[in-house]
Amino acid sequence: MRLYFLIAAAVVLMGVLSFCDAGADKSIFGIDVSDAEVVADTDSHGWLGDGERYLELKFSDASAEIAISKSWQPLPASERITAIIWGAEFEKDGERYGVGPYMSAELPQVKNGWYYFEDRTEPIDGATPNLNGGAPDSDSAADLYLSPPRNFTVAVYDSDTATLYYVDHDS
């Protein structure tokens, strides 16, 4: 019993220290987060790799936004990305449908800011992967109903509060 407790404690400690490791790369999509205050850091990934990592980071100045504006997309996000992050409704053949959100973390609605999205879902039947979330050449939330992303990483930066929300989702 004592050995089991020691092993469990070691696994938990390794998880806590993974983000705080002094030698670790402290950047998210090219943004230096080493000086950011960690407001929230949770990780539900299990032994098989399914789960979600959620980070909420608060910056003290606008340095992150300057770097973000060079490679991220401005909000509002496309209909498809909005549905993945916050959920959406659409109408098809006279019927109303709801899709998303496709993650457990509940990000606040951000009006002013930037986002970055990477779909890491493996292509099926020779389909081309799309870094904008799902079916190629489509910006429609309706397409998510049949083909939702299964593995993705999303970051949203709120310019009004200098807060970065990061989610790494694997299913």
BATIZA-203915 format. One line per field, with one value per residue (C-alpha): residue number from 1; residue in three letters; x, z, y. Coordinates in nm, 2 decimals. Layout:
N
resi: (NUM/...)
resn: (ala/...)
east: (X/...)
up: (Z/...)
north: (Y/...)
end
This chain:
171
resi: (1/2/3/4/5/6/7/8/9/10/11/12/13/14/15/16/17/18/19/20/21/22/23/24/25/26/27/28/29/30/31/32/33/34/35/36/37/38/39/40/41/42/43/44/45/46/47/48/49/50/51/52/53/54/55/56/57/58/59/60/61/62/63/64/65/66/67/68/69/70/71/72/73/74/75/76/77/78/79/80/81/82/83/84/85/86/87/88/89/90/91/92/93/94/95/96/97/98/99/100/101/102/103/104/105/106/107/108/109/110/111/112/113/114/115/116/117/118/119/120/121/122/123/124/125/126/127/128/129/130/131/132/133/134/135/136/137/138/139/140/141/142/143/144/145/146/147/148/149/150/151/152/153/154/155/156/157/158/159/160/161/162/163/164/165/166/167/168/169/170/171)
resn: (met/arg/leu/tyr/phe/leu/ile/ala/ala/ala/val/val/leu/met/gly/val/leu/ser/phe/cys/asp/ala/gly/ala/asp/lys/ser/ile/phe/gly/ile/asp/val/ser/asp/ala/glu/val/val/ala/asp/thr/asp/ser/his/gly/trp/leu/gly/asp/gly/glu/arg/tyr/leu/glu/leu/lys/phe/ser/asp/ala/ser/ala/glu/ile/ala/ile/ser/lys/ser/trp/gln/pro/leu/pro/ala/ser/glu/arg/ile/thr/ala/ile/ile/trp/gly/ala/glu/phe/glu/lys/asp/gly/glu/arg/tyr/gly/val/gly/pro/tyr/met/ser/ala/glu/leu/pro/gln/val/lys/asn/gly/trp/tyr/tyr/phe/glu/asp/arg/thr/glu/pro/ile/asp/gly/ala/thr/pro/asn/leu/asn/gly/gly/ala/pro/asp/ser/asp/ser/ala/ala/asp/leu/tyr/leu/ser/pro/pro/arg/asn/phe/thr/val/ala/val/tyr/asp/ser/asp/thr/ala/thr/leu/tyr/tyr/val/asp/his/asp/ser)
east: (0.00/0.28/0.45/0.13/0.10/0.46/0.41/0.09/0.25/0.55/0.32/0.12/0.44/0.58/0.26/0.27/0.64/0.60/0.50/0.72/1.05/1.32/1.46/1.13/1.04/0.81/0.63/0.29/0.26/0.57/0.45/0.69/0.49/0.78/0.67/0.30/0.11/-0.05/-0.41/-0.52/-0.34/-0.53/-0.46/-0.71/-0.50/-0.51/-0.29/-0.42/-0.36/-0.72/-0.79/-0.75/-0.49/-0.62/-0.40/-0.51/-0.22/-0.23/0.02/0.13/0.19/0.11/0.43/0.24/-0.01/0.26/0.40/0.06/-0.05/0.22/0.11/-0.24/-0.58/-0.79/-1.12/-1.40/-1.31/-1.47/-1.81/-1.63/-1.37/-1.64/-1.84/-1.54/-1.45/-1.79/-2.05/-2.30/-2.64/-2.72/-3.02/-3.04/-3.35/-3.57/-3.43/-3.21/-2.90/-2.64/-2.28/-1.99/-1.82/-1.58/-1.38/-1.45/-1.29/-1.53/-1.35/-1.52/-1.66/-1.37/-1.47/-1.13/-0.82/-0.66/-0.68/-0.47/-0.61/-0.44/-0.63/-0.42/-0.68/-0.54/-0.69/-0.94/-0.97/-0.71/-0.87/-0.65/-0.60/-0.70/-0.54/-0.86/-1.06/-1.21/-1.33/-1.10/-1.24/-1.53/-1.60/-1.94/-2.04/-2.28/-1.99/-1.88/-2.20/-2.06/-1.69/-1.58/-1.21/-1.09/-0.75/-0.68/-0.50/-0.65/-0.54/-0.74/-0.58/-0.81/-0.67/-0.90/-0.77/-0.42/-0.52/-0.43/-0.65/-0.49/-0.66/-0.49/-0.77/-0.72/-0.99)
up: (0.00/0.09/-0.25/-0.44/-0.25/-0.33/-0.70/-0.72/-0.54/-0.78/-1.09/-0.95/-0.88/-1.23/-1.38/-1.16/-1.24/-1.62/-1.69/-1.42/-1.54/-1.56/-1.87/-2.05/-2.36/-2.22/-2.53/-2.68/-3.06/-3.05/-2.76/-2.46/-2.15/-1.90/-1.73/-1.74/-1.42/-1.43/-1.33/-1.41/-1.52/-1.54/-1.73/-1.76/-2.01/-1.90/-1.96/-2.32/-2.41/-2.42/-2.23/-2.22/-2.10/-2.00/-1.93/-1.84/-1.83/-1.74/-1.88/-1.71/-2.04/-2.41/-2.52/-2.59/-2.81/-3.02/-3.09/-3.14/-3.39/-3.63/-3.67/-3.52/-3.66/-3.53/-3.36/-3.44/-3.55/-3.85/-3.80/-3.78/-3.52/-3.32/-3.31/-3.20/-2.91/-2.80/-2.98/-3.25/-3.40/-3.77/-3.98/-4.24/-4.43/-4.20/-3.89/-3.62/-3.50/-3.24/-3.27/-3.02/-2.82/-2.87/-2.55/-2.18/-2.09/-2.10/-2.24/-2.19/-2.49/-2.61/-2.82/-2.88/-2.94/-3.14/-3.18/-3.31/-3.40/-3.50/-3.60/-3.52/-3.63/-3.85/-4.20/-4.28/-4.62/-4.78/-4.68/-4.65/-4.30/-4.24/-3.99/-3.97/-3.81/-4.01/-4.37/-4.62/-4.81/-4.56/-4.30/-4.21/-3.86/-4.02/-4.15/-3.79/-3.74/-3.96/-3.92/-3.58/-3.50/-3.25/-3.17/-3.17/-2.99/-2.96/-2.80/-2.76/-2.64/-2.48/-2.56/-2.31/-2.01/-2.14/-2.08/-2.29/-2.28/-2.41/-2.47/-2.60/-2.67/-2.75/-2.79)
north: (0.00/0.24/0.17/0.24/0.58/0.67/0.59/0.79/1.09/1.07/1.07/1.37/1.56/1.50/1.64/1.95/2.01/1.95/2.32/2.46/2.29/2.56/2.40/2.36/2.56/2.83/2.94/2.87/2.90/3.13/3.35/3.37/3.28/3.27/3.60/3.52/3.45/3.10/3.15/2.80/2.48/2.15/1.83/1.54/1.33/0.97/0.67/0.63/0.99/1.11/1.42/1.79/2.04/2.38/2.68/3.03/3.28/3.65/3.90/4.22/4.41/4.41/4.23/3.90/4.08/4.24/3.89/3.73/3.99/3.87/3.51/3.46/3.54/3.83/3.77/3.72/3.36/3.19/3.02/2.68/2.78/2.96/2.64/2.43/2.67/2.81/2.61/2.73/2.67/2.63/2.56/2.29/2.18/2.38/2.21/2.38/2.20/2.27/2.18/2.21/2.32/2.03/2.07/2.05/2.38/2.67/2.97/3.31/3.49/3.71/4.01/4.17/3.96/3.69/3.31/3.03/2.69/2.36/2.05/1.75/1.50/1.22/1.23/0.95/0.79/1.01/1.34/1.64/1.77/2.13/2.36/2.56/2.27/1.99/1.96/2.13/2.44/2.48/2.75/2.62/2.50/2.26/2.05/1.99/1.79/1.51/1.56/1.72/1.75/1.49/1.62/1.99/2.27/2.62/2.94/3.26/3.58/3.84/4.19/4.36/4.15/4.05/3.68/3.38/3.07/2.75/2.41/2.10/1.85/1.48/1.22)
end
